[in-house]
Amino acid sequence: MDDGATATARGRDTYRHGGLREALVEAGVELAREGGPAAVVLRETTRRAGVSPNAAYRHFADRDALLHAVSDTCLGFAADRIEAEFDAHPSTGDDVADARMMLRAVGLGYIGFAREEPGLFRTAFSVPDNLQRAADPSKAGRRGRTPFQLVGIALDALLEAGVLPPDRRPNAEFLAWATVHGLGMLVIDGPLRGLDDRMIAFATERLLDMVDRGL
């Protein structure tokens, strides 16, 4: 059996077992990794899943609906990258130092994800959305937490440790998020994309110092 026939058989088998939606999203993620949100199109997604183009419409009304699902999945990957940074900096028992390191880990993971998976990073934030869905489980990583929730957890730790004054806690997520997102975009799509690893690491550390002091 040739590769095309094998893909079709695999796609039909997946569909029979109720996994076509997942297969389409997985194929969409592959396309996003290769070419960002513009690469996520229904026809190529169904081809990779091994089904006819019309089969996608049983799960997605149009290309925008598919892109939304892929975007949510990419946000989950961003959460996984942040969680990995948490794991790389285990607790020391010092509440203040641990809280500061947790917020720093969010920034390191976020910018690390942008640099390591630029196609997925672009796709994660390509769909207009609002904060009502910021904690939606579809945007969560393997541990069930979304990037927005992880920022909030880090800020709450700073509050509990006495580092962040209570009157500065409301909406602090927006400031921290906007700052690291801006650097991530400048590094992959803006004038900073020509910097070498050492210079980007330096810029990241300085930026996170500024976020810590600014809060």
C-alpha positions as CSV (number, residue, x, y, z in Angstrom):
1,M,0.0,0.0,0.0
2,D,1.4,3.4,-0.9
3,D,1.8,6.3,1.5
4,G,-1.4,8.1,0.3
5,A,-3.5,4.9,0.7
6,T,-2.0,4.3,4.1
7,A,-2.8,7.8,5.3
8,T,-6.4,7.4,4.0
9,A,-6.8,4.1,5.7
10,R,-5.4,5.5,9.0
11,G,-7.7,8.5,8.7
12,R,-10.8,6.4,8.2
13,D,-9.8,4.1,11.1
14,T,-9.3,7.2,13.3
15,Y,-12.7,8.5,12.2
16,R,-14.5,5.2,13.0
17,H,-13.0,5.3,16.5
18,G,-14.3,8.8,17.1
19,G,-10.9,10.5,17.0
20,L,-11.2,12.6,13.8
21,R,-11.5,15.9,15.6
22,E,-8.3,15.2,17.5
23,A,-6.5,14.0,14.4
24,L,-7.5,17.2,12.6
25,V,-6.3,19.4,15.4
26,E,-3.0,17.4,15.6
27,A,-2.5,18.0,11.8
28,G,-3.3,21.6,12.3
29,V,-0.7,21.9,15.0
30,E,1.9,20.4,12.6
31,L,1.0,23.0,10.0
32,A,1.2,25.8,12.6
33,R,4.6,24.6,13.7
34,E,5.8,24.7,10.1
35,G,4.2,28.0,9.0
36,G,2.3,29.7,11.8
37,P,-1.4,30.5,11.7
38,A,-1.6,31.2,8.0
39,A,-0.6,27.6,7.2
40,V,-3.5,26.1,9.1
41,V,-6.0,25.4,6.3
42,L,-8.8,22.8,6.1
43,R,-7.8,21.1,2.9
44,E,-4.2,20.4,4.0
45,T,-5.3,19.4,7.5
46,T,-7.7,16.8,6.1
47,R,-5.1,15.5,3.7
48,R,-2.7,14.9,6.5
49,A,-5.4,13.3,8.6
50,G,-6.2,11.0,5.7
51,V,-9.8,12.0,5.2
52,S,-11.8,13.9,2.5
53,P,-12.1,17.7,2.9
54,N,-15.8,17.5,3.6
55,A,-15.2,15.3,6.7
56,A,-13.7,18.3,8.5
57,Y,-17.1,20.0,8.5
58,R,-18.5,17.5,10.9
59,H,-16.3,19.0,13.6
60,F,-15.5,22.5,12.4
61,A,-17.9,24.9,10.7
62,D,-15.0,26.6,8.8
63,R,-11.3,27.3,8.8
64,D,-11.7,29.9,11.6
65,A,-13.2,27.3,13.9
66,L,-10.3,24.9,13.2
67,L,-7.7,27.7,13.8
68,H,-9.4,28.5,17.1
69,A,-9.0,24.9,18.2
70,V,-5.4,24.8,17.1
71,S,-4.7,28.1,18.8
72,D,-6.1,26.8,22.1
73,T,-3.9,23.7,21.8
74,C,-0.9,25.9,21.2
75,L,-1.7,27.8,24.4
76,G,-1.6,24.5,26.2
77,F,1.9,23.9,24.9
78,A,2.9,27.3,26.1
79,A,1.6,26.4,29.6
80,D,3.6,23.1,29.4
81,R,6.8,25.1,28.6
82,I,6.2,27.4,31.6
83,E,5.5,24.4,33.9
84,A,8.8,22.9,32.7
85,E,10.5,26.1,33.9
86,F,8.8,25.8,37.2
87,D,10.2,22.2,37.5
88,A,13.7,23.5,36.7
89,H,13.6,25.9,39.7
90,P,12.3,23.8,42.6
91,S,11.4,25.4,46.0
92,T,14.2,26.5,48.2
93,G,12.0,27.0,51.3
94,D,12.5,30.8,51.1
95,D,9.0,32.2,50.4
96,V,10.2,35.5,49.0
97,A,12.9,34.0,46.8
98,D,10.6,31.2,45.6
99,A,7.8,33.6,44.7
100,R,10.3,35.8,42.7
101,M,11.7,32.8,41.0
102,M,8.2,31.6,40.1
103,L,7.3,34.8,38.3
104,R,10.7,34.7,36.6
105,A,10.0,31.2,35.5
106,V,6.8,32.3,33.8
107,G,8.7,34.8,31.8
108,L,11.6,32.4,31.0
109,G,9.1,29.7,29.9
110,Y,7.0,32.2,27.8
111,I,9.9,33.7,26.0
112,G,11.6,30.3,25.6
113,F,8.4,28.9,24.0
114,A,8.4,31.9,21.5
115,R,12.0,31.2,20.5
116,E,11.8,27.4,20.4
117,E,8.4,27.2,18.7
118,P,7.7,30.4,16.9
119,G,5.1,29.0,14.6
120,L,3.1,27.7,17.6
121,F,3.7,30.9,19.5
122,R,2.3,33.0,16.7
123,T,-0.7,30.7,16.3
124,A,-1.4,30.6,20.0
125,F,-2.2,34.4,19.9
126,S,-3.6,34.6,16.4
127,V,-7.3,34.3,17.3
128,P,-9.2,37.2,18.8
129,D,-10.4,36.2,22.2
130,N,-11.2,37.7,25.5
131,L,-10.4,37.1,29.2
132,Q,-13.7,35.2,29.7
133,R,-12.0,32.2,28.1
134,A,-8.5,32.7,29.6
135,A,-9.0,29.9,32.0
136,D,-10.9,27.6,29.6
137,P,-9.7,24.0,29.9
138,S,-9.1,23.9,26.2
139,K,-6.2,26.3,26.6
140,A,-4.6,24.3,29.5
141,G,-1.5,22.3,29.4
142,R,-1.0,18.7,30.7
143,R,-1.4,19.8,34.3
144,G,-4.7,21.5,33.7
145,R,-3.5,25.1,33.9
146,T,-3.5,27.8,31.3
147,P,-0.7,30.4,30.7
148,F,-2.9,33.1,32.2
149,Q,-3.6,31.1,35.3
150,L,0.1,30.4,35.7
151,V,0.9,34.2,35.7
152,G,-1.8,34.6,38.3
153,I,-0.4,31.8,40.5
154,A,3.0,33.5,40.4
155,L,1.6,36.9,41.3
156,D,-0.5,35.4,44.1
157,A,2.7,33.8,45.5
158,L,4.4,37.3,45.5
159,L,1.3,38.7,47.3
160,E,1.4,35.9,50.0
161,A,5.2,36.4,50.4
162,G,4.7,40.1,51.1
163,V,6.6,41.2,48.0
164,L,3.6,42.5,46.1
165,P,1.4,45.1,47.9
166,P,-2.3,44.1,48.0
167,D,-3.3,47.4,46.2
168,R,-1.0,46.5,43.3
169,R,-2.2,42.9,42.8
170,P,-5.5,43.7,40.8
171,N,-4.9,43.2,37.1
172,A,-1.1,42.8,37.5
173,E,-1.4,39.9,35.1
174,F,-1.9,42.3,32.2
175,L,1.3,44.2,32.9
176,A,3.5,41.2,33.3
177,W,1.9,39.4,30.4
178,A,2.2,42.4,28.0
179,T,5.8,42.9,28.9
180,V,7.1,39.4,28.2
181,H,4.8,39.0,25.2
182,G,6.3,42.1,23.7
183,L,9.8,40.8,24.0
184,G,8.8,37.5,22.6
185,M,7.4,39.1,19.5
186,L,10.3,41.4,19.0
187,V,12.7,38.5,19.2
188,I,10.9,36.3,16.6
189,D,9.2,38.9,14.4
190,G,10.7,42.2,15.2
191,P,14.0,44.1,15.1
192,L,15.5,41.9,17.8
193,R,15.3,38.7,15.8
194,G,18.9,39.2,14.6
195,L,20.4,39.0,18.2
196,D,22.4,36.0,19.2
197,D,21.5,33.7,22.1
198,R,23.8,35.6,24.5
199,M,22.2,38.9,23.8
200,I,18.7,37.6,23.9
201,A,19.4,35.9,27.3
202,F,20.8,39.2,28.6
203,A,17.7,41.1,27.3
204,T,15.4,38.5,28.9
205,E,17.1,38.7,32.3
206,R,17.0,42.5,32.3
207,L,13.4,42.6,31.3
208,L,12.4,40.2,34.0
209,D,14.3,42.3,36.5
210,M,12.3,45.3,35.4
211,V,9.0,43.3,35.8
212,D,10.0,42.2,39.3
213,R,10.9,45.8,40.3
214,G,7.9,47.3,38.6
215,L,5.4,45.2,40.4
